[in-house]
Amino acid sequence: QVQLVESGGGLVQPGGSLRLSCAASGSISSINIMGWHRQGAGKQRELVAAITSGGGTNYSDSVKGRFTISRDNAKNTVYLQMNTLKPEDTAVYYCNAKSIIYYRGSPVVNDYWGQGTQVTVSS
Protein backbone atom coordinates (compact mmCIF):
# COMPACT_ATOMS: atom_id res chain seq x y z
CA GLN A 1 0.00 0.00 0.00
CA VAL A 2 1.00 3.57 -0.68
CA GLN A 3 -0.22 6.61 1.21
CA LEU A 4 -0.19 10.07 -0.39
CA VAL A 5 -0.61 13.38 1.40
CA GLU A 6 -0.96 16.59 -0.60
CA SER A 7 -0.41 20.15 0.55
CA GLY A 8 0.00 23.62 -0.89
CA GLY A 9 -3.39 24.46 -2.36
CA GLY A 10 -5.16 27.73 -1.79
CA LEU A 11 -6.53 30.92 -3.29
CA VAL A 12 -4.39 32.88 -5.72
CA GLN A 13 -5.00 35.72 -8.14
CA PRO A 14 -4.73 35.21 -11.91
CA GLY A 15 -1.11 35.32 -12.98
CA GLY A 16 0.07 34.13 -9.59
CA SER A 17 1.93 30.98 -8.55
CA LEU A 18 1.46 28.05 -6.21
CA ARG A 19 3.48 24.97 -5.43
CA LEU A 20 1.79 21.70 -4.55
CA SER A 21 3.56 18.94 -2.66
CA CYS A 22 2.75 15.24 -2.39
CA ALA A 23 4.52 13.12 0.19
CA ALA A 24 4.45 9.36 -0.35
CA SER A 25 4.85 6.69 2.29
CA GLY A 26 4.40 2.95 2.52
CA SER A 27 5.48 0.66 -0.31
CA ILE A 28 7.16 3.48 -2.21
CA SER A 29 9.73 1.21 -3.85
CA SER A 30 6.90 -0.16 -5.98
CA ILE A 31 6.01 3.23 -7.47
CA ASN A 32 6.88 3.72 -11.14
CA ILE A 33 5.01 6.89 -12.02
CA MET A 34 3.73 9.79 -9.96
CA GLY A 35 1.51 12.52 -11.22
CA TRP A 36 -1.03 15.22 -10.61
CA HIS A 37 -4.60 15.13 -11.84
CA ARG A 38 -7.30 17.73 -11.39
CA GLN A 39 -11.07 17.87 -11.40
CA GLY A 40 -12.95 21.10 -11.90
CA ALA A 41 -16.59 21.55 -10.95
CA GLY A 42 -18.77 19.53 -13.31
CA LYS A 43 -15.77 18.21 -15.19
CA GLN A 44 -14.01 14.88 -15.48
CA ARG A 45 -10.74 14.28 -13.74
CA GLU A 46 -7.83 14.93 -16.08
CA LEU A 47 -4.11 14.35 -16.06
CA VAL A 48 -2.09 17.50 -15.49
CA ALA A 49 1.47 16.20 -15.30
CA ALA A 50 3.35 13.00 -14.58
CA ILE A 51 6.93 11.98 -13.84
CA THR A 52 8.51 8.55 -14.08
CA SER A 53 11.00 7.01 -11.70
CA GLY A 54 13.64 7.82 -14.33
CA GLY A 55 12.69 11.48 -14.40
CA GLY A 56 10.75 11.54 -17.66
CA THR A 57 7.88 14.02 -17.65
CA ASN A 58 4.59 14.48 -19.44
CA TYR A 59 2.23 17.46 -19.39
CA SER A 60 -1.24 18.21 -20.64
CA ASP A 61 -1.30 20.79 -23.42
CA SER A 62 -3.23 23.21 -21.23
CA VAL A 63 -0.38 23.56 -18.72
CA LYS A 64 2.74 23.16 -20.86
CA GLY A 65 5.14 26.02 -20.28
CA ARG A 66 3.37 27.08 -17.08
CA PHE A 67 3.56 24.06 -14.77
CA THR A 68 6.60 22.01 -13.78
CA ILE A 69 6.54 18.62 -12.09
CA SER A 70 9.57 17.44 -10.14
CA ARG A 71 10.46 14.86 -7.53
CA ASP A 72 12.80 14.60 -4.58
CA ASN A 73 13.55 10.92 -4.19
CA ALA A 74 15.29 11.44 -0.85
CA LYS A 75 12.08 12.92 0.58
CA ASN A 76 9.70 10.68 -1.40
CA THR A 77 7.94 13.84 -2.48
CA VAL A 78 6.61 15.11 -5.79
CA TYR A 79 6.04 18.77 -6.48
CA LEU A 80 3.93 20.70 -8.96
CA GLN A 81 5.10 24.26 -9.50
CA MET A 82 2.25 26.22 -11.06
CA ASN A 83 3.00 29.60 -12.60
CA THR A 84 0.90 32.08 -14.55
CA LEU A 85 -2.24 30.57 -13.09
CA LYS A 86 -5.54 31.13 -14.87
CA PRO A 87 -9.13 30.95 -13.59
CA GLU A 88 -9.59 27.78 -15.64
CA ASP A 89 -6.91 26.10 -13.50
CA THR A 90 -9.37 26.18 -10.60
CA ALA A 91 -9.94 22.59 -9.49
CA VAL A 92 -9.25 20.01 -6.85
CA TYR A 93 -5.77 18.66 -7.52
CA TYR A 94 -5.08 15.01 -6.73
CA CYS A 95 -1.73 13.31 -6.37
CA ASN A 96 -1.52 9.90 -8.02
CA ALA A 97 1.00 7.09 -7.75
CA LYS A 98 1.13 4.10 -10.06
CA SER A 99 2.88 0.87 -9.31
CA ILE A 100 3.37 -1.54 -12.18
CA ILE A 101 4.32 -5.11 -11.46
CA TYR A 102 4.46 -8.05 -13.81
CA TYR A 103 2.60 -11.22 -13.01
CA ARG A 104 3.18 -14.12 -15.37
CA GLY A 105 4.42 -11.67 -17.97
CA SER A 106 1.42 -9.34 -17.82
CA PRO A 107 1.48 -5.89 -16.20
CA VAL A 108 -0.68 -5.29 -13.15
CA VAL A 109 -1.24 -1.61 -12.39
CA ASN A 110 -2.23 -0.31 -8.96
CA ASP A 111 -3.39 3.29 -8.62
CA TYR A 112 -3.14 5.22 -5.38
CA TRP A 113 -4.70 8.64 -4.76
CA GLY A 114 -4.31 11.43 -2.27
CA GLN A 115 -7.25 13.20 -0.66
CA GLY A 116 -7.02 16.22 -2.97
CA THR A 117 -6.21 19.87 -2.42
CA GLN A 118 -8.27 22.80 -3.65
CA VAL A 119 -6.71 25.37 -5.96
CA THR A 120 -8.79 28.46 -6.67
CA VAL A 121 -7.64 31.11 -9.12
CA SER A 122 -9.75 34.23 -8.77
CA SER A 123 -9.45 37.97 -8.38
Backbone as ProteinMPNN parsed JSONL, in Angstrom:
{"seq_chain_A": "QVQLVESGGGLVQPGGSLRLSCAASGSISSINIMGWHRQGAGKQRELVAAITSGGGTNYSDSVKGRFTISRDNAKNTVYLQMNTLKPEDTAVYYCNAKSIIYYRGSPVVNDYWGQGTQVTVSS", "coords_chain_A": {"N_chain_A": [[0.837, -1.198, 0.0], [0.322, 2.268, -0.607], [0.565, 5.494, 0.696], [-0.574, 8.793, 0.222], [-0.079, 12.215, 0.696], [-1.216, 15.37, 0.163], [-0.341, 18.86, -0.13], [-0.414, 22.486, -0.081], [-2.31, 23.808, -1.636], [-4.683, 26.484, -2.361], [-5.953, 29.899, -2.419], [-5.414, 32.039, -5.118], [-4.476, 34.866, -7.073], [-5.226, 35.547, -10.56], [-2.496, 34.947, -12.748], [-0.747, 34.496, -10.734], [1.279, 32.288, -8.594], [1.615, 28.933, -7.356], [2.759, 26.232, -5.325], [2.409, 22.822, -5.233], [2.66, 20.007, -3.076], [3.385, 16.534, -2.651], [3.587, 13.988, -0.519], [4.829, 10.773, -0.254], [4.33, 7.589, 1.268], [4.848, 4.318, 2.717], [4.718, 1.482, 0.637], [6.773, 2.509, -1.188], [8.797, 1.809, -2.88], [7.686, 0.423, -4.894], [6.565, 2.163, -6.641], [6.194, 3.456, -9.882], [5.4, 5.591, -11.488], [4.533, 8.927, -10.821], [2.072, 11.444, -10.424], [0.026, 14.368, -11.126], [-3.371, 15.023, -11.075], [-6.409, 16.724, -11.962], [-9.651, 17.985, -11.061], [-12.192, 19.876, -12.097], [-15.172, 21.749, -11.222], [-18.022, 20.025, -12.164], [-16.655, 18.732, -14.155], [-14.676, 16.14, -15.778], [-12.119, 14.176, -14.207], [-8.775, 14.965, -14.968], [-5.527, 14.344, -16.375], [-2.759, 16.218, -15.345], [0.05, 16.459, -15.065], [2.877, 14.248, -15.156], [5.48, 12.161, -13.813], [8.142, 9.945, -14.299], [9.906, 7.228, -12.646], [12.42, 7.411, -13.637], [12.673, 10.031, -14.236], [11.488, 11.113, -16.485], [9.077, 13.268, -18.003], [5.652, 14.339, -18.453], [3.146, 16.393, -19.787], [-0.107, 17.943, -19.773], [-1.544, 19.613, -22.588], [-2.71, 22.008, -21.871], [-1.286, 23.043, -19.745], [1.362, 23.143, -20.365], [4.501, 24.715, -20.349], [3.778, 26.366, -18.297], [3.417, 24.947, -15.911], [5.427, 22.884, -13.791], [6.593, 19.702, -13.063], [8.234, 17.891, -10.529], [10.505, 15.782, -8.657], [11.647, 14.711, -5.47], [13.589, 12.32, -4.586], [14.842, 11.568, -2.241], [13.218, 12.575, -0.282], [10.89, 11.386, -0.9], [8.907, 12.763, -2.271], [6.77, 14.563, -4.45], [6.482, 17.394, -6.511], [4.482, 20.098, -7.75], [4.962, 22.817, -9.51], [3.247, 25.664, -10.152], [2.784, 28.173, -12.348], [1.833, 31.421, -13.631], [-0.972, 31.278, -13.294], [-4.355, 30.584, -14.22], [-7.893, 31.397, -14.249], [-9.23, 29.133, -15.202], [-7.7, 27.075, -14.266], [-8.643, 26.449, -11.839], [-9.536, 24.001, -9.571], [-9.877, 20.803, -7.905], [-6.944, 19.337, -6.959], [-5.308, 16.302, -7.374], [-2.996, 14.008, -6.128], [-1.316, 11.294, -7.62], [-0.185, 7.935, -7.628], [1.397, 5.361, -9.371], [1.892, 1.923, -9.401], [3.556, -0.575, -11.099], [3.583, -3.876, -11.689], [4.733, -7.063, -12.776], [3.03, -9.93, -13.52], [3.234, -13.183, -14.251], [4.145, -12.372, -16.738], [2.4, -10.393, -17.537], [1.395, -6.979, -17.179], [0.422, -5.549, -14.081], [-1.4, -3.006, -12.807], [-1.498, -0.756, -10.153], [-3.301, 1.841, -8.738], [-2.917, 4.681, -6.721], [-4.301, 7.234, -4.668], [-4.241, 10.609, -3.46], [-5.913, 12.728, -1.012], [-6.726, 15.054, -2.154], [-6.395, 18.537, -2.985], [-7.563, 21.829, -2.832], [-7.402, 24.214, -5.404], [-7.824, 27.503, -6.146], [-8.283, 29.974, -8.48], [-8.68, 33.234, -8.661], [-9.775, 36.635, -8.856]], "CA_chain_A": [[0.0, 0.0, 0.0], [0.997, 3.566, -0.683], [-0.221, 6.611, 1.206], [-0.187, 10.067, -0.388], [-0.612, 13.382, 1.401], [-0.958, 16.592, -0.598], [-0.408, 20.152, 0.554], [-0.003, 23.623, -0.894], [-3.387, 24.46, -2.359], [-5.159, 27.733, -1.791], [-6.533, 30.921, -3.295], [-4.392, 32.876, -5.725], [-4.997, 35.725, -8.141], [-4.735, 35.214, -11.907], [-1.109, 35.325, -12.976], [0.067, 34.125, -9.587], [1.927, 30.977, -8.547], [1.46, 28.052, -6.207], [3.483, 24.966, -5.427], [1.792, 21.7, -4.547], [3.56, 18.939, -2.657], [2.75, 15.237, -2.393], [4.519, 13.119, 0.187], [4.448, 9.363, -0.35], [4.845, 6.689, 2.292], [4.396, 2.947, 2.523], [5.478, 0.661, -0.314], [7.16, 3.478, -2.21], [9.726, 1.214, -3.848], [6.899, -0.16, -5.978], [6.007, 3.233, -7.468], [6.877, 3.719, -11.142], [5.01, 6.895, -12.018], [3.726, 9.792, -9.956], [1.508, 12.524, -11.216], [-1.035, 15.219, -10.611], [-4.598, 15.131, -11.838], [-7.296, 17.734, -11.387], [-11.069, 17.87, -11.4], [-12.953, 21.098, -11.898], [-16.591, 21.555, -10.948], [-18.772, 19.53, -13.307], [-15.766, 18.208, -15.193], [-14.015, 14.88, -15.482], [-10.738, 14.276, -13.736], [-7.834, 14.929, -16.084], [-4.107, 14.346, -16.057], [-2.089, 17.503, -15.494], [1.469, 16.203, -15.296], [3.353, 12.999, -14.576], [6.927, 11.982, -13.844], [8.507, 8.551, -14.079], [11.001, 7.005, -11.701], [13.645, 7.819, -14.326], [12.693, 11.48, -14.398], [10.75, 11.544, -17.657], [7.875, 14.022, -17.645], [4.591, 14.483, -19.436], [2.229, 17.457, -19.386], [-1.238, 18.213, -20.645], [-1.296, 20.786, -23.421], [-3.227, 23.211, -21.226], [-0.379, 23.558, -18.717], [2.741, 23.163, -20.857], [5.137, 26.017, -20.285], [3.371, 27.083, -17.077], [3.561, 24.059, -14.767], [6.599, 22.01, -13.785], [6.544, 18.618, -12.088], [9.572, 17.442, -10.139], [10.459, 14.858, -7.526], [12.804, 14.602, -4.583], [13.547, 10.917, -4.186], [15.288, 11.44, -0.849], [12.084, 12.923, 0.578], [9.704, 10.681, -1.397], [7.935, 13.844, -2.482], [6.606, 15.108, -5.788], [6.036, 18.774, -6.482], [3.933, 20.703, -8.962], [5.097, 24.262, -9.505], [2.246, 26.217, -11.061], [3.001, 29.601, -12.6], [0.9, 32.08, -14.553], [-2.24, 30.574, -13.094], [-5.542, 31.133, -14.875], [-9.128, 30.948, -13.586], [-9.59, 27.784, -15.636], [-6.909, 26.099, -13.504], [-9.366, 26.175, -10.596], [-9.939, 22.589, -9.486], [-9.253, 20.009, -6.85], [-5.774, 18.665, -7.515], [-5.075, 15.013, -6.726], [-1.734, 13.314, -6.369], [-1.516, 9.901, -8.022], [1.0, 7.085, -7.754], [1.132, 4.1, -10.064], [2.883, 0.867, -9.311], [3.375, -1.541, -12.184], [4.317, -5.112, -11.461], [4.456, -8.05, -13.808], [2.603, -11.224, -13.006], [3.176, -14.122, -15.37], [4.416, -11.669, -17.974], [1.416, -9.342, -17.82], [1.478, -5.889, -16.199], [-0.677, -5.294, -13.154], [-1.238, -1.614, -12.386], [-2.226, -0.306, -8.958], [-3.387, 3.289, -8.62], [-3.138, 5.224, -5.378], [-4.704, 8.638, -4.757], [-4.31, 11.431, -2.269], [-7.249, 13.198, -0.665], [-7.019, 16.215, -2.972], [-6.21, 19.868, -2.418], [-8.273, 22.804, -3.653], [-6.707, 25.375, -5.962], [-8.792, 28.463, -6.67], [-7.641, 31.115, -9.117], [-9.751, 34.234, -8.768], [-9.446, 37.972, -8.384]], "C_chain_A": [[0.867, 1.241, 0.0], [0.05, 4.629, -0.151], [0.346, 7.907, 0.626], [-0.847, 11.21, 0.371], [-0.201, 14.637, 0.636], [-1.004, 17.811, 0.315], [-0.07, 21.247, -0.45], [-1.098, 24.305, -1.679], [-3.793, 25.76, -1.696], [-5.763, 28.64, -2.826], [-5.416, 31.818, -3.812], [-5.025, 33.706, -6.831], [-4.491, 35.246, -9.507], [-3.339, 35.777, -12.143], [-0.173, 34.935, -11.854], [0.616, 32.711, -9.681], [1.573, 30.241, -7.264], [2.346, 26.84, -6.429], [2.771, 23.911, -4.585], [2.857, 20.662, -4.217], [2.758, 17.672, -2.401], [3.795, 14.321, -1.776], [3.993, 11.692, 0.172], [5.073, 8.571, 0.788], [4.278, 5.299, 2.047], [5.305, 2.212, 1.557], [5.957, 1.515, -1.492], [8.117, 2.893, -3.234], [8.982, 0.639, -5.037], [6.386, 0.89, -6.962], [6.853, 3.458, -8.717], [6.631, 5.14, -11.647], [4.235, 7.654, -10.945], [3.239, 10.967, -10.78], [0.474, 13.323, -10.462], [-2.191, 15.206, -11.603], [-5.429, 16.239, -11.213], [-8.724, 17.504, -11.862], [-11.757, 19.168, -11.059], [-14.415, 20.78, -11.675], [-17.311, 21.134, -12.226], [-17.926, 18.951, -14.419], [-15.199, 16.852, -14.784], [-12.602, 15.121, -14.971], [-9.804, 14.127, -14.924], [-6.407, 14.936, -15.578], [-3.541, 15.741, -16.308], [-0.624, 17.292, -15.856], [1.856, 14.905, -14.616], [4.863, 12.931, -14.713], [7.239, 10.529, -13.52], [9.64, 8.448, -13.055], [12.339, 7.409, -12.309], [13.73, 9.303, -14.592], [12.01, 11.991, -15.652], [9.45, 12.212, -17.266], [6.905, 14.102, -18.808], [3.612, 15.517, -18.913], [1.028, 17.511, -20.319], [-0.945, 19.498, -21.424], [-1.692, 22.079, -22.709], [-2.274, 23.811, -20.2], [1.075, 23.623, -19.162], [3.294, 24.582, -20.849], [4.787, 26.814, -19.044], [3.607, 26.255, -15.82], [4.819, 23.216, -14.928], [6.447, 20.971, -12.688], [7.97, 18.184, -11.791], [9.431, 16.488, -8.957], [11.763, 14.893, -6.765], [12.768, 13.189, -4.024], [13.962, 10.728, -2.73], [14.144, 11.711, 0.122], [10.81, 12.199, 0.167], [8.558, 11.661, -1.666], [7.96, 14.297, -3.936], [6.019, 16.502, -5.668], [5.391, 19.163, -7.82], [4.025, 22.212, -8.797], [4.174, 24.826, -10.573], [2.443, 27.72, -11.166], [1.965, 30.118, -13.591], [-0.472, 31.419, -14.494], [-3.398, 31.344, -13.716], [-6.787, 30.673, -14.127], [-9.524, 29.525, -13.981], [-8.728, 26.698, -15.001], [-7.584, 25.751, -12.171], [-9.898, 24.749, -10.601], [-9.427, 22.003, -8.178], [-8.129, 19.217, -7.512], [-5.469, 17.418, -6.687], [-3.701, 14.473, -7.11], [-2.043, 11.844, -6.68], [-0.179, 9.175, -8.073], [0.593, 5.782, -8.418], [2.266, 3.128, -9.785], [2.546, -0.166, -10.38], [4.245, -2.75, -11.886], [3.909, -6.094, -12.549], [4.171, -9.389, -13.156], [2.405, -12.146, -14.197], [3.286, -13.389, -16.696], [3.46, -10.543, -18.305], [1.502, -8.244, -16.756], [0.21, -5.791, -15.352], [-0.441, -3.907, -12.574], [-2.098, -1.34, -11.159], [-2.151, 1.207, -8.888], [-3.655, 3.686, -7.179], [-3.404, 6.722, -5.52], [-4.596, 9.329, -3.407], [-5.725, 11.938, -2.065], [-7.671, 14.414, -1.478], [-6.793, 17.519, -2.228], [-6.821, 20.888, -3.381], [-7.343, 23.919, -4.104], [-7.767, 26.272, -6.593], [-8.04, 29.669, -7.208], [-8.722, 32.15, -9.399], [-9.25, 35.58, -8.262], [-10.493, 38.461, -7.389]], "O_chain_A": [[1.979, 1.26, 0.528], [-1.128, 4.658, -0.507], [1.559, 8.098, 0.547], [-2.045, 11.166, 0.651], [0.984, 14.933, 0.48], [-1.619, 17.793, 1.381], [0.48, 20.985, -1.519], [-0.832, 25.309, -2.34], [-3.314, 26.1, -0.614], [-6.051, 28.232, -3.951], [-4.58, 32.297, -3.044], [-6.003, 33.285, -7.45], [-3.44, 34.61, -9.591], [-3.039, 36.918, -11.791], [1.047, 35.028, -11.991], [0.45, 32.025, -10.689], [1.274, 30.847, -6.235], [2.646, 26.467, -7.563], [2.561, 24.088, -3.385], [3.815, 20.463, -4.964], [1.6, 17.729, -1.987], [4.763, 13.929, -2.429], [2.847, 11.439, 0.543], [6.195, 8.846, 1.214], [3.342, 5.128, 1.266], [6.528, 2.312, 1.652], [5.59, 1.271, -2.642], [8.24, 3.42, -4.34], [9.583, 0.393, -6.083], [5.832, 0.542, -8.005], [8.069, 3.628, -8.632], [7.534, 5.798, -12.164], [3.389, 7.087, -10.254], [3.908, 11.421, -11.708], [0.1, 13.008, -9.332], [-2.001, 15.36, -12.809], [-5.187, 16.645, -10.076], [-8.967, 16.913, -12.914], [-11.896, 19.526, -9.889], [-14.851, 19.654, -11.915], [-17.217, 21.812, -13.249], [-18.428, 18.703, -15.515], [-15.234, 16.467, -13.615], [-11.98, 16.141, -15.27], [-10.011, 13.271, -15.784], [-6.11, 15.458, -14.504], [-3.805, 16.36, -17.339], [-0.119, 17.866, -16.821], [1.246, 14.505, -13.625], [5.454, 13.551, -15.598], [6.676, 9.953, -12.589], [10.241, 9.447, -12.659], [13.285, 7.715, -11.583], [14.734, 9.79, -15.111], [11.958, 13.203, -15.864], [8.789, 11.789, -16.317], [7.274, 13.954, -19.972], [3.282, 15.52, -17.727], [1.125, 17.171, -21.498], [-0.191, 20.357, -20.966], [-1.076, 23.123, -22.924], [-2.434, 24.971, -19.82], [1.93, 24.105, -18.419], [2.634, 25.524, -21.287], [5.422, 27.83, -18.76], [3.96, 26.802, -14.775], [5.223, 22.878, -16.041], [6.203, 21.307, -11.529], [8.811, 18.117, -12.688], [8.371, 16.401, -8.337], [12.838, 15.079, -7.337], [12.008, 12.896, -3.1], [13.476, 9.816, -2.062], [14.102, 11.147, 1.215], [9.767, 12.368, 0.799], [7.403, 11.406, -1.327], [9.015, 14.399, -4.561], [5.162, 16.756, -4.823], [5.724, 18.616, -8.871], [3.261, 22.812, -8.041], [4.304, 24.503, -11.754], [2.285, 28.447, -10.186], [1.311, 29.346, -14.292], [-1.049, 31.053, -15.518], [-3.418, 32.575, -13.736], [-6.742, 29.656, -13.434], [-10.094, 28.795, -13.171], [-9.004, 25.513, -15.184], [-7.133, 24.852, -11.462], [-10.616, 24.343, -11.514], [-8.653, 22.626, -7.452], [-8.345, 18.516, -8.501], [-5.383, 17.476, -5.46], [-3.312, 14.49, -8.278], [-2.926, 11.24, -6.07], [0.829, 9.733, -8.507], [-0.423, 5.179, -8.071], [3.442, 3.465, -9.916], [1.394, -0.57, -10.534], [5.472, -2.662, -11.838], [2.851, -5.952, -13.163], [4.955, -9.904, -12.359], [1.533, -11.926, -15.038], [2.608, -13.734, -17.664], [3.687, -9.807, -19.266], [1.663, -8.538, -15.572], [-0.908, -5.932, -15.847], [0.579, -3.656, -11.932], [-3.286, -1.66, -11.139], [-1.068, 1.788, -8.969], [-4.507, 3.106, -6.506], [-2.818, 7.393, -6.37], [-4.826, 8.726, -2.358], [-6.628, 11.622, -2.841], [-8.849, 14.77, -1.49], [-6.97, 17.602, -1.013], [-6.616, 20.812, -4.593], [-6.6, 24.493, -3.308], [-8.515, 25.841, -7.47], [-7.264, 30.304, -6.494], [-9.57, 31.958, -10.27], [-8.413, 35.653, -7.362], [-10.386, 39.576, -6.877]]}, "name": "protein", "num_of_chains": 1, "seq": "QVQLVESGGGLVQPGGSLRLSCAASGSISSINIMGWHRQGAGKQRELVAAITSGGGTNYSDSVKGRFTISRDNAKNTVYLQMNTLKPEDTAVYYCNAKSIIYYRGSPVVNDYWGQGTQVTVSS"}
